[in-house]
Amino acid sequence: MKRIGFLTSGGDCQSLNATMRGVAKTLYQAYSDVEIYGILEGYKGLIYGNYRLMEPKDFSGILTEGGTIIGTSRQPFKHMRTPDENGLDKVEAMKKNYRKWKLDCLVILGGNGTHKTANLLWEEGCNVVTLPKTIDNDIWGTDITFGFQSAVNIATNAIDCIHTTAASHGRVFIVEVMGHKVGWLTLHAGIAGGADIILLPEIPYDINSVVKALDKRTKEGKRFSILAVAEGAISKEDAALSKKELKAKKKNNPFPSISYQVGQEIQERTGQEVRITVPGHTQRGGEPSPYDRVISSRLGSAAARLIIEGKYGNMVGFRNNEIVPVPLEKVAGKLKMVDPNAAIIQEAKGLGICFGD
């Protein structure tokens, strides 16, 4: 009897269910006696022993369903070694439940923090296979993460919808796209949506460059402009501050987000009307795109093959259009950032897109 635990951790996204389905269907095909345990609400369920035995029917009809059928939660890695309010050792509790349920492997779907904890469990003796989940596409060791393309579609649609009202009123519109530390989502949605200016966390902006680009469009007779701004975009002045100084400045910042700050500065310097749109969590919701359904099915099936072959301690990655195992120790703690000198940035600049640098 094979006993496999499924766990989804961190923020949800559109293809968690599709990926779990890919793993489950492949395992059910390979084994006549396999039990799959859905560990509820991420690492929280593994810590406190909350799970349910899944049946094959649970994985039917979920290919197009967003979210996660077993729930999720955020359990920051930096607090994993800190006992809970009752003094419970979280790591020991997870290992105890792993052994209690007689699991052969934990299948963990999540992003960067999730992979740190997954690697910790692997180092502590639990068999682990992981899958790269995040709309941010920032996991090291894989070209693509599931959920990313679906989020790109939604963010792009938001920019598309803004075009008509921006053109009608002759205004500057800012669309704030998710991404605190990396700008992949903003970059792709900005290019796909025809944004005139794209501001990313990896390329600190100079507001003078932004204003110059807007003035240039106005002189060319263009009645409107659209900015795609990552929620983690940062000015050159703020990027030069220490972490302590930046934290103090943010604490006293009157603006709800960076887009409102940029918007006010643009309005003051150019006199143009500025409107701000924040699609927010819609970017993580809804059904997965066809692309994500395909990649999730492939990644899920490949994860099951690793389990069948006993190749634990790996993340299932996607590189150069091939599915490959990536050792967890090489993934944990690393972010895949946008390189300011990358070809895609240079090509976007060639199209006339301003990055504020």
N, C-alpha and C positions, 0 to 999 in steps of 0.2 A: 504493500500500500504506500503510495506517494502522498505526502501531505505538504501542500504549498500554501503559504500565506500571501495575500495581496494587501498592499498598503498604499494609499495615495496621500501625499503630504504637501503642505504649503498651499499656495493659491490654486484655485481650480482653473481649468481651461477646457476647451471644446473637445479634446480627443482622449481624455482619460478613459472613458468607457470603451471607446473603440479599441484602445490599446490593450486594456484588460481582456476584452473579447478575443483579440488576436492571440494572447497568451493562453487563455482558457481553451479555446477551440483546438489549438494545436496540442495541448496537453491531453484533452479528452480523446483526440484522434490517436495519440501515441500510447496511452495507458487505458486499460480496462478498469483499473482500480486506483483512481486518483481522487483525493479530496482537496477542495480549494476552500480556504478560510478567508472570508472577507474581514479584515481587521478594521474596525470602525473608527472613523475620525483620525486617521493618520497615526503618528507615533503615540498620540494620546491613548488610542485603543490598545497599542502594544504595551504601553506602560501599565494601564489599569485593567487589562484583561478583557476588553470588550471586542467581541467578534461574532460572526455568524457563519455557519456552514453554508456555502453556496451550492446551488444546483445548476446543471447545464442550462435550464430554462432561464436562469438569471442573466445569462449572457446573450440571450436572444432579443432582438429588437433594440439593441443599445448602440449599434454602429453609428447612428445619426443623432444620438442623444448627448447633449452637452453635460457639463458637470461631472460628478462622480457618484455612482450608486452606493458606494460604501462610505461616503463622507470624507471630509478632510479637516485639518486644523494646522495651525502654525505652532511649532514647538522649536524655538530658536536653538541652534546648535550650542551657542555660548552658554546656555543654561542647562544643557543636558547633564553635566556633572554636578549641578547644584540640586540638593535634595528639595522635594516639594514642601508645601506648608506643613505636612505631617511627618517630615523627615524621611520620606521614601527615596531611596537611591534609584533614580530613573533608569540608569543603564543596567543595573542588576535586575530591576523589575522586568525590563524588556527581555533580557537573556533568560530569566526564569520562565516567562510566558512562552518564549520560543521553545524551550525544552519541555515545558508542561504540555504544550499542544503537539509535541513530537513532530515539529515541522522539519521537512527536508530542505526547504529553501524559503526565503523571504523575497518576494518580488516587490520592489519598491519603485514607485513612480513619483518623480518630483524634480525640483530644481536644485540650485546650488546648496542651500542650507540642508536640504533633504539628503543630498549626496555626501555631505560631511558626516552626518549621523549614520548613513548607510555604511560608509567606510569604517566608522568607529565600530559598528556591530560586526563587520567582517573581521576586523582586527581582534575583536573579543570572542571570535569563534563561531559566529552564526554564518550559515551559507546565505549569500546575498547575490541577487541579480537585479540591476536597476535599469530604468528607462528614462530618457531625458525629456522631462516635461517643463515647458515654460513658454509663455507668449513672448518673452524677451529674447529668445534665441541666444542666450549668453552662456551656455554650458560648454566648457572646454572639452574637446575630443570628439565633437560631432558638428557636421556642417549645418545641421538643421535640428530643431526640436519640434516635437509635435505640439500643436496649439499655435505656433508662430504664424503659419500661413493663414489660418482662420482669423486671427487677430489683425493681420495685415489687411485682409479683405474688409473687415469691419471699420478699421481706422481709415482706409482708403475711401470707403463709401461715405464716411462722415465728411471727408474733404471734398468728395465729388458733390455732395448735397450742398455744401457751403458755396461752391462756385456760382451757382445761379443767383443766390441772394446777394453775394458779394458783387457780382457784375451788375445786378439791378440797382443796387444802392451806391455803388462806387466807394466801398469801404475797405478797410484793412481787416481781415479776419485772421484770428489765431486759433488753430486747432491744437489742443494739448493732448499729446499721445502718451500712453503709459511707457514707463522706462525710467527708473530712478538712477541706475548706475550705467546702463548701456543704451545705445540709441538705434539698435538694429530695426526695431519696429517703426520708429519715427522715420528712419532713413528710407526704408522700403515703402512705407505708406506715403511719405512725402513725395518720392519720385513717382510712384504710381498714380498719385492724386494730382500731380502737376503743381505742387507747391512751389512758390517763388523763393522762399527762404526756409531753410531747415536748420534748426538749432539742436545740437546733440550734447550729451554730457562729456563726450570725449574731445569735443572741439570747443573750448571756452570762447564765448562770443564777445565782440566789441560792439556795443550799441551804436557806435558811430558808423560801423560798417553796415549794420542793419538799416539804419536811417539812410545812408548813402545809396543802398540798393533800392530802397523805396522811392527816394527822390529820382533816381534814374528811371524807374518805371513811370513815374508821373510825367517826367519830361518827354518820355516816349509816347505819351498819350494813353497810357494804360490806366483805366479808371479804378482798378482794384488790385489788391495783392493778398496772397494767402501765405501764412506762416505755419509750418508744422513744427511744433515745439515739444521736445521731450520733457516730461515732468521733472527730470533731473538735469535739465540744461543749466549751465552756470556761466556767469560773466567772467571775463578775464580778471577783473578786480577781485571777485570772490574766490576764484581758483588760486589766487596768490596768497590767500589767507591760510593760517594754520587751521587744523581741525577744530581746535578750541575756539579760535576767533570766529570761524564760520558758524559753529554751533551757537555761539552767543548772538551773532548777527541774525541768524534765522529765528531765534527765540523772540527777538524784538521786531521782526519783519511784519509790517501791517498787511501784507498781501497774502491771500489764501494759497497762491501758488505762483510759480515763476512766470506763467503766462500773463497774469494780471500786472506784474511788475514791468514786464517787457511792453505790454499794451499801454500802460500809462506813460512810459518813457517815449514811446512812438508818438502818442497823441500830443504830448507836450512839445516834442521837437518838430513834428511835421504839420500839426494842426488837422491831420486826417482823423476821421472817426474810426474807432477800433472796436471790434466786437470779438468776444472770446467764447469758444465752444469747447466743452470738456466731455468727450464721449465716456470717459471713466470705465466703469466695470462692464459696460456693454461689450468692450473689446475682449473680455474673457468669456462672454456668454453666448448662448445660441448653439446651433448645430455646427459640427465641424465641416470645413470645406471638403470637397472631394479629394483634394491633394492630401489633406491631413488624414482622411479616412484610409487612403492607400498607404501612406507612410506609417501610420499607427498599426495597421494590420501587419505590415512587413516587420516592423520593430517588435511587435508582440510575438509574432511567430518565431522570430530569431531568438527572443528571450527564452521561449519555451525550449528551443533546441539547445541552448546553453545549459538549461536545467537537465535535459535528457542526457547530455554528454558530461554532466558534472563539472562544467567550467564556471565555477562560482567566483565571486569577487570581481565581476566585470559589469560595466555599463554597456548597453547595446547602443553603439553609435552609428552614424550615417556619414560616410566619407567618400567623396568622389563617386557618388551614386552606388556605393556598395555598403552593405551592412557589415560592421566589424565590431568585435569585442574590444572594449577599452578598459584597462585595469583601473579599479576604483581609486587607488592611491594616486593615479595620475590626473584624476578628474576633481577629486575633493579639494575645495579651497581655491579653485582657479576660476577666473571669469574670462569669457571670450569677448573682448572689447572690439569696438569698431576702430580700425587703424585709420587715423586721419590722412595717411598717405596711400590708403588702399585704392585700387583701380576704380572701384565703384564711386568713391568720393571724387576722384579726378574726372571721371566721366560725367558725373552730375554737375560738376563745375563747368564742364565743357558745354552743358546744356543751358548754362546761365543761372544755375541755382546758387544762391548765396548761402554760405554756412556761418557768416558772421565773423570769420577770422580775417 
